Amino acid sequence: MITIYYHEIGKSIKTIREWVGMSQKQLAIEAGISPASISLLEKSDKPNIGIQHLERIFIALSNKPILNKEYGTNTGTLVLSFT
């Protein structure tokens, strides 16, 4: 049995989304899911979202420049790896 801690995943997705300067709407468009699903995932500990949607979110977030909010500069590239 696999236990998925959605609350932790949701917090992490929000943090990464903010690092790369994406809105929930932008992430939803790139991942091909609804903005409401992104919002629910980031806020809830029991969202109705499957592994396939999580994979789409991770792909949409990967290989994006990380923004330094204080200076508005690119501070690196985010690379997400999952198997």
C-alpha positions in Angstrom: 0.0 0.0 0.0 1.2 3.5 -0.9 0.4 6.4 1.5 0.3 9.8 -0.2 0.6 12.8 2.1 -1.3 15.3 0.0 -1.0 18.1 2.5 2.8 18.0 2.2 2.7 17.6 -1.5 0.3 20.6 -1.8 2.5 22.8 0.3 5.6 21.8 -1.7 3.8 22.4 -5.0 2.7 25.9 -3.9 6.3 26.7 -2.8 7.8 25.5 -6.1 5.1 27.3 -8.1 6.0 30.5 -6.3 9.7 29.9 -6.8 9.3 29.7 -10.5 6.9 32.7 -10.6 3.8 30.9 -11.8 0.2 31.6 -10.9 -2.2 28.8 -10.1 -3.9 29.5 -13.4 -0.6 29.3 -15.4 0.3 26.0 -13.7 -3.2 24.6 -14.4 -3.0 25.5 -18.1 0.5 23.9 -18.5 -0.6 20.8 -16.6 -3.9 20.5 -18.5 -6.0 20.5 -15.3 -8.4 23.0 -13.8 -7.2 25.9 -11.6 -9.7 24.7 -9.0 -7.8 21.4 -8.8 -4.5 23.3 -8.2 -6.1 25.5 -5.5 -7.7 22.5 -3.8 -4.4 20.5 -3.8 -2.5 23.4 -2.3 -5.1 24.0 0.4 -6.4 20.6 1.3 -5.1 17.5 3.0 -7.5 15.3 1.0 -7.9 16.7 -2.5 -9.6 14.6 -5.2 -6.6 14.3 -7.5 -4.9 11.3 -8.9 -1.3 10.3 -9.5 -1.6 11.2 -13.3 -2.6 14.8 -12.4 0.3 15.0 -9.9 2.7 13.8 -12.7 1.3 16.5 -15.0 1.9 19.2 -12.3 5.5 18.0 -11.7 6.2 18.0 -15.5 4.7 21.5 -15.8 6.9 22.8 -12.9 10.2 21.1 -14.0 13.0 22.8 -15.9 11.7 26.3 -15.0 14.0 29.2 -14.0 13.9 29.9 -10.3 13.2 33.6 -9.7 14.7 35.7 -6.9 11.7 37.8 -5.8 13.9 40.4 -4.1 15.9 41.2 -7.2 13.7 39.8 -10.0 16.5 37.7 -11.4 17.0 34.1 -12.4 18.9 32.2 -9.7 19.0 28.8 -11.3 16.8 26.2 -12.9 14.5 23.9 -11.1 14.9 20.2 -12.1 12.4 17.8 -10.7 13.0 14.1 -11.0 10.6 11.3 -10.1 10.4 7.7 -10.9 
